[in-house]
Amino acid sequence: MTDQTQADDNQPPGYVPSRVWTWDQPSGGQFAGINRPVSGATHDKALPVGRHPIQLYSMGTPNGVKVTIMLEELLAAGHSDAEYDAWLIRIGDGDQFSSGFVEINPNSKIPAMVDRSVDPPIRVFESGSILIYLAEKFGAFLPTETRKRTETMNWLMWQMGSAPFVGGGFGHFFAYAPFKMEYPINRYAMETKRQLHVLDTHLATNEYMAGDEYTIADMAIWPWYGSIMRDAYGAQEFLSVHEYRHVDRWVELIAGREAVKRGRMVNRTFGGPETQLLERHDASDFEKNREDMVQARGGRRA
Ligand SMILES: N[C@@H](CCC(=O)N[C@@H](CS)C(=O)NCC(=O)O)C(=O)O
């Protein structure tokens, strides 16, 4: 094949990467507007601070939900020091690029957290790091016995490394890219199905990810793989998710937990208003300040 016929096969046809990449225009597709090739703040704005020891700055995406599930589980287990304020960071509006947010997460991604129960306060970013931090701080949901702890960490790290292929790979090209491209959709559908098969095989003989105990590994994996099994990207038929019946069993098991039901509502900005609690500052917010209730009061929080 000559260079020219190869270039004709490229997408768009004739595209040949330049010797040096330059940022000429947004790449197109959903969310392209917030992408930049540099890091750092775009505007000066401090983060709000509430009255609780733990301040969370997040949004109800799968990475955000991992942490709100953990905090709700800790509270349900009686760790009252896990009380938290959850502030909404609207990533579509660029809130992650405020100077205050960049100070606590130079990577400008939700979730990020500040533990103000210690002096000076500790910043924590990366959802996996936040889960481990909270598990160690409260001595919960991370077994201490070496074999079980290692298995929990194995699956937690598996999630952190694997989910970007599902979200940034499959989800992006299947649902968000400006046009459909067979090559990346095939590549990432293959990888997504391989990962679902990994989970299915493991969950055939294990009740939870780390064995017989519910841990931060379940909390990390469920938001991503639970949603790909149920509704993410409208791709359930495409991926034949019905094939993964052990994953299906586990998805229902985790979804049935009361703390999970609460955690998935926090900082959620999509779905029905009755499923959203935009900000959480008190346990009573679930009864008083759900978005359907706030809207019925003309936008006023109780
Ligand atoms: N590895 C990170 C990923 C965080 C992440 O990708 N967050 C997304 C939302 S799910 C985000 O904040 N995106 C905003 C942006 O890219 O500007 C973690 O697990 O915390």
The ligand as an SDF file (V2000), in Angstrom:
LIG
                    3D

 20 19  0  0  0  0  0  0  0  0999 V2000
   -8.6160    8.3860   37.9840 N   0  0  0  0  0  0  0  0  0  0  0  0
   -9.4990    9.4370   38.4210 C   0  0  0  0  0  0  0  0  0  0  0  0
  -10.4620    9.7660   37.3150 C   0  0  0  0  0  0  0  0  0  0  0  0
  -11.3370   10.9290   37.6550 C   0  0  0  0  0  0  0  0  0  0  0  0
  -12.1180   11.4330   36.4600 C   0  0  0  0  0  0  0  0  0  0  0  0
  -11.8460   11.0530   35.3120 O   0  0  0  0  0  0  0  0  0  0  0  0
  -13.0890   12.2970   36.7130 N   0  0  0  0  0  0  0  0  0  0  0  0
  -13.8670   12.8900   35.6350 C   0  0  0  0  0  0  0  0  0  0  0  0
  -15.3620   12.6800   35.8850 C   0  0  0  0  0  0  0  0  0  0  0  0
  -15.7800   10.9780   36.0020 S   0  0  0  0  0  0  0  0  0  0  0  0
  -13.6320   14.3830   35.5970 C   0  0  0  0  0  0  0  0  0  0  0  0
  -13.5430   15.0280   36.6190 O   0  0  0  0  0  0  0  0  0  0  0  0
  -13.5450   14.9590   34.4000 N   0  0  0  0  0  0  0  0  0  0  0  0
  -13.3820   16.3700   34.2360 C   0  0  0  0  0  0  0  0  0  0  0  0
  -12.3540   16.7110   33.2170 C   0  0  0  0  0  0  0  0  0  0  0  0
  -11.7980   15.7920   32.5830 O   0  0  0  0  0  0  0  0  0  0  0  0
  -12.0810   17.9030   33.0260 O   0  0  0  0  0  0  0  0  0  0  0  0
  -10.2370    8.9830   39.6760 C   0  0  0  0  0  0  0  0  0  0  0  0
  -10.5590    7.7990   39.7530 O   0  0  0  0  0  0  0  0  0  0  0  0
  -10.4830    9.8060   40.5700 O   0  0  0  0  0  0  0  0  0  0  0  0
  1  2  1  0
  2  3  1  0
  2 18  1  0
  3  4  1  0
  4  5  1  0
  5  6  2  0
  5  7  1  0
  7  8  1  0
  8  9  1  0
  8 11  1  0
  9 10  1  0
 11 12  2  0
 11 13  1  0
 13 14  1  0
 14 15  1  0
 15 16  2  0
 15 17  1  0
 18 19  2  0
 18 20  1  0
M  END
$$$$
